[in-house]
């Protein structure tokens, strides 16, 4: 009976170690990001790469191919604001849509997108600026990887205004928490090894009973 209990305990420990190793592996994510603007009404004029309104310009700088070990906080790129004259008045950005695309290559290949409106105003005085990006959803899944945007408690990402003390242009990083769930097919790879351990244990029990 003691041998049987010890064998079961050994199998349980081996399974726990194997599953722990599995969850710790296959957690690397590699991706790049791009951003695209569209729309623009009134005095706001947009191209795919930027929007201008009055003396202010809003653009986005995507990230090149980058790897992280998930789960972790990652950078998805930066909004960039700039102005022409510090005396430019508070200026509204209207009718703007922004799309952030994640192009993932590891652990699986595929895209994910966040789409939302850009609204509010810019001025050189950050206390009066109110420019925000409001994504329609705060999470996207690519294969086994899930990206969750970091937003304020109203679901917005506040875009920093340019400043006269070295902050022209000024950047706002878009952050996300990323996690990876091991694929079920990967977990099945443990089965043959555990089955072999069980067979070896049965053989040892038979030999010890003779």
C-alpha positions in Angstrom: 0.0 0.0 0.0 2.9 2.3 0.8 4.5 1.8 -2.6 1.1 2.5 -4.3 0.7 5.8 -2.4 4.2 6.8 -3.1 3.7 6.0 -6.8 0.5 8.1 -7.0 2.2 11.0 -5.2 5.1 10.8 -7.6 2.8 10.8 -10.6 0.9 13.8 -9.3 4.1 15.7 -8.6 5.4 14.9 -12.1 2.2 16.0 -13.7 2.2 19.2 -11.7 5.8 19.9 -12.7 5.0 19.2 -16.4 1.9 21.3 -16.5 3.8 24.1 -14.7 6.5 24.0 -17.3 3.9 24.0 -20.1 2.2 27.2 -18.7 5.6 28.8 -18.3 6.6 28.0 -21.9 5.0 29.2 -25.2 4.5 32.6 -23.6 6.7 34.7 -25.9 4.8 37.2 -28.1 6.3 38.9 -31.1 4.5 41.6 -33.0 4.6 45.0 -34.8 2.0 47.7 -34.9 0.7 50.3 -37.3 -1.8 53.1 -37.0 -4.1 54.7 -39.6 -6.4 57.8 -39.5 -9.5 58.4 -41.5 -12.4 60.9 -41.6 -12.0 64.5 -40.5 -14.7 67.1 -40.6 -14.9 70.9 -40.4 -11.4 72.2 -40.0 -9.9 68.8 -39.4 -8.1 67.2 -42.4 -6.8 63.6 -42.2 -4.6 61.4 -44.3 -3.8 57.8 -43.4 -0.7 58.9 -41.4 -1.9 62.1 -39.6 -4.6 64.7 -39.0 -4.2 68.5 -38.8 -6.5 71.1 -37.3 -5.5 74.7 -37.1 -1.8 74.8 -36.2 -1.8 71.3 -34.6 -0.9 67.9 -36.0 -1.7 64.5 -34.6 0.1 61.4 -35.9 1.0 57.9 -34.7 4.4 56.1 -34.5 4.0 52.3 -34.6 6.4 49.8 -33.1 8.7 47.6 -35.2 8.9 43.9 -34.6 9.2 43.5 -30.8 9.2 40.4 -28.5 8.0 40.2 -24.9 7.6 37.4 -22.4 3.9 37.3 -21.4 2.1 38.0 -19.2 3.4 41.6 -19.2 2.6 45.2 -20.0 3.6 46.0 -23.6 3.9 49.2 -25.7 1.8 49.3 -28.9 3.1 52.6 -30.3 2.8 56.3 -29.6 0.5 59.1 -30.5 2.5 62.2 -31.4 1.1 65.8 -31.2 2.9 68.9 -32.4 2.1 72.6 -32.9 3.3 75.5 -35.0 2.9 78.5 -32.7 2.6 78.6 -28.9 -0.1 81.2 -29.3 -2.4 78.9 -31.3 -5.8 78.8 -29.7 -7.6 75.8 -28.3 -8.4 73.8 -31.5 -10.9 70.9 -31.9 -10.3 67.7 -33.8 -13.6 66.5 -35.3 -14.9 63.4 -37.2 -11.6 61.5 -36.8 -11.4 57.6 -36.7 -8.2 55.9 -35.7 -7.3 52.2 -36.2 -4.5 50.5 -34.4 -3.4 47.2 -35.9 -1.3 44.6 -34.2 0.5 42.2 -36.6 1.5 39.2 -34.6 4.1 36.6 -35.7 4.6 34.6 -32.4 3.0 32.5 -31.0 0.7 32.5 -34.0 0.5 34.6 -37.1 -2.4 37.0 -37.5 -3.7 40.6 -37.0 -5.8 42.2 -34.3 -7.3 45.7 -34.4 -8.6 48.4 -32.1 -10.9 51.0 -33.8 -12.3 54.1 -32.2 -12.9 57.9 -32.5 -10.5 60.7 -31.7 -12.3 63.7 -30.2 -11.6 66.8 -28.1 -9.2 69.7 -28.5 -5.6 70.6 -28.3 -3.8 73.7 -27.0 -0.3 74.3 -25.8 -1.6 74.5 -22.3 -2.2 70.8 -21.3 -4.7 71.7 -18.6 -7.1 73.0 -21.3 -6.5 70.2 -23.8 -9.0 67.3 -23.9 -7.9 65.2 -26.9 -8.7 61.5 -26.4 -8.9 58.2 -28.4 -12.0 56.1 -27.5 -11.6 52.5 -28.8 -14.8 50.6 -29.4 -13.4 47.6 -27.5 -10.5 47.3 -25.1 -9.3 43.8 -25.9 -8.5 41.7 -29.0 -7.4 38.1 -29.3 -4.9 36.7 -31.8 -4.7 33.0 -31.6 -3.8 32.2 -27.9 -2.6 35.8 -27.2 -5.0 38.4 -25.7 -4.2 42.1 -25.7 -6.1 44.4 -23.3 -5.6 48.1 -23.6 -4.8 50.3 -20.6 -7.4 53.1 -20.5 -8.7 55.5 -17.9 -11.9 54.7 -16.0 -14.1 56.0 -18.8 -12.5 53.8 -21.5 -10.4 56.6 -23.1 -6.7 57.0 -23.8 -5.8 60.7 -23.1 -3.5 62.2 -25.7 -0.9 64.6 -24.4 -0.7 68.1 -25.8 2.5 69.7 -27.1 4.2 72.0 -24.6 6.6 74.9 -24.8 9.2 73.4 -22.5 10.6 70.8 -24.8 7.5 68.9 -25.4 6.8 69.8 -29.0 6.3 67.2 -30.4 4.9 65.3 -27.4 4.2 61.6 -27.3 1.6 59.4 -25.6 2.4 55.7 -25.4 -0.5 53.2 -26.0 -0.1 50.4 -23.5 -1.7 47.0 -23.2 -1.5 43.9 -21.0 -0.8 40.8 -23.0 -1.3 37.2 -21.8 -1.0 33.8 -23.6 -3.1 30.7 -23.0 -1.3 27.4 -24.0 -3.1 25.7 -26.8 -5.0 22.5 -25.8 -3.1 20.6 -28.5 0.1 21.4 -26.7 -1.2 20.0 -23.4 -2.0 16.7 -25.2 1.7 16.2 -25.7 2.1 15.5 -22.0 -0.2 12.4 -22.2 2.3 9.9 -23.7 4.9 10.7 -21.1 2.5 10.5 -18.2 1.1 7.2 -19.6 4.6 5.8 -19.7 5.2 6.8 -16.1 2.0 5.0 -15.1 3.1 1.9 -16.9 6.5 1.9 -15.3 4.9 2.3 -11.9 2.6 -0.7 -12.5 5.6 -2.8 -13.5 7.4 -1.9 -10.3 4.4 -2.8 -8.2 4.1 -6.2 -9.8 7.8 -6.9 -9.2 7.6 -5.8 -5.6 4.6 -8.1 -5.0 6.5 -11.2 -6.1 
